[in-house]
Amino acid sequence: MSVQVAVAVAMFIGVVAYAVLGGADFGSGFWDLTAGDAHRGAAVRTLVDHSIGPVWEANHVWLIYVMVFWWTAFPRPFAAVMTTLYLPIVLALLGIVLRGAGFAFRKYAGSLRQAQLFGVVFAASSLIAPFFLGVVAGAVASGRVPAAGYGPPLASWAHPTPLLAGVLAVALCSFLAGVFLTADAARAGDQALSERLRTGSLAVAFGAGAVVLLALVPVSRDAPTLTDGLTGRAAPLVLLSTGAGLGTVWALLRRHHTLARGAAVVAVVAVVTGWGVAQYPWLLVDEVTIAAGAGAPRTLAALLVVVAVAAVLVLPPLLYLFALTQRQAARASH
């Protein structure tokens, strides 16, 4: 494996981690938005606060990790994406900022009306952010970012593959969050809430499957290079994601919540990894390969050293934080 590919793999690990951890956080906004009025939705919103409250800021470490790696290791492709897809990128970042503000402010709102307003901001922006992040990924994967950058600011992403990628990102985040929240409610002993979320998660799972099926034809016509990769080298991962998704549905139907959560994670990891494998060796599909877009060899080598140091100094505290939150949730349920 060349140093360029090694750095790209290290960066893509951050993409996968953000898709799972950040995706579960973003998806909680869907359940908050659809929870109902102040009375009916109180239990769901309280569960969302307890589930993501301790870790929602930490999960964005992976986005920072990916962005820093991207502009340091692959500066020209990074500049091309930023100068072409600045509209969806700005909207995604705006969603992330508004989401954080809404989540924080609604806890300290001076009235129910203010709390509802901040809650709507949190929930709506939780869907806006993954949608436009998916749009960016779809535009890159469909070969609409020119190597020199400065592509059409709207026409570069207003096409089937980017838009369907945005919808699929929202669906996957909502699905993942629903499975996680179902398991959290069951562990807390709230069977009524767990059943309510379980039913909703099954509906979202079937909705996500429908999006994938409906996207097959337009994506195959709109992004042939990506489609060739998905039906070729990435086919085993596509099958794995399908099997894991069906396994999640089965586990939800049988109320095996821990198994459902694990299968949902595998499904999302397989989907995102399959996209990366299908796109390989392109960094910007049909425009720039990983090798051609990489920066100076010494910079790449230094980044690999940084990854090794971060794996020792940063990863263990993050894992410990997640372990603490799980222990606290387990204690609260007893």
Stockholm file with secondary structure:
# STOCKHOLM 1.0

chainA/1-334         MSVQVAVAVAMFIGVVAYAVLGGADFGSGFWDLTAGDAHRGAAVRTLVDHSIGPVWEANHVWLIYVMVFWWTAFPRPFAAVMTTLYLPIVLALLGIVLRGAGFAFRKYAGSLRQAQLFGVVFAASSLIAPFFLGVVAGAVASGRVPAAGYGPPLASWAHPTPLLAGVLAVALCSFLAGVFLTADAARAGDQALSERLRTGSLAVAFGAGAVVLLALVPVSRDAPTLTDGLTGRAAPLVLLSTGAGLGTVWALLRRHHTLARGAAVVAVVAVVTGWGVAQYPWLLVDEVTIAAGAGAPRTLAALLVVVAVAAVLVLPPLLYLFALTQRQAARASH
#=GR chainA/1-334 SS CCHHHHHHHHHHHHHHHIIIIIHHHHHHHHHHHTSCSTTTTHHHHHHHHHHHTTTTTGGGHHHHHHHHHHHHHSHHHHHHHHHHSHHHHHHHHHHHHHHHHHHHHGGGCSSHHHHHHHHHHHHHHHHHHHHHHHHHHHHHHTTCSCTTCCCCTTTTTCSHHHHHHHHHHHHHHHHHHHHHHHHHHHHTTCHHHHHHHHHHHHHHHHHHHHHHHHHHHHHHHHCHHHHHHHHTTTHHHHHHHHHHHHHHHHHHHTTCHHHHHHHHHHHHHHHHHHHHHHHTTEEETTTEEHHHHCCCHHHHHHHHHHHHHHHHHTHHHHHHHHHHHHHHHHHHTC
#=GC SS_cons         CCHHHHHHHHHHHHHHHIIIIIHHHHHHHHHHHTSCSTTTTHHHHHHHHHHHTTTTTGGGHHHHHHHHHHHHHSHHHHHHHHHHSHHHHHHHHHHHHHHHHHHHHGGGCSSHHHHHHHHHHHHHHHHHHHHHHHHHHHHHHTTCSCTTCCCCTTTTTCSHHHHHHHHHHHHHHHHHHHHHHHHHHHHTTCHHHHHHHHHHHHHHHHHHHHHHHHHHHHHHHHCHHHHHHHHTTTHHHHHHHHHHHHHHHHHHHTTCHHHHHHHHHHHHHHHHHHHHHHHTTEEETTTEEHHHHCCCHHHHHHHHHHHHHHHHHTHHHHHHHHHHHHHHHHHHTC
//
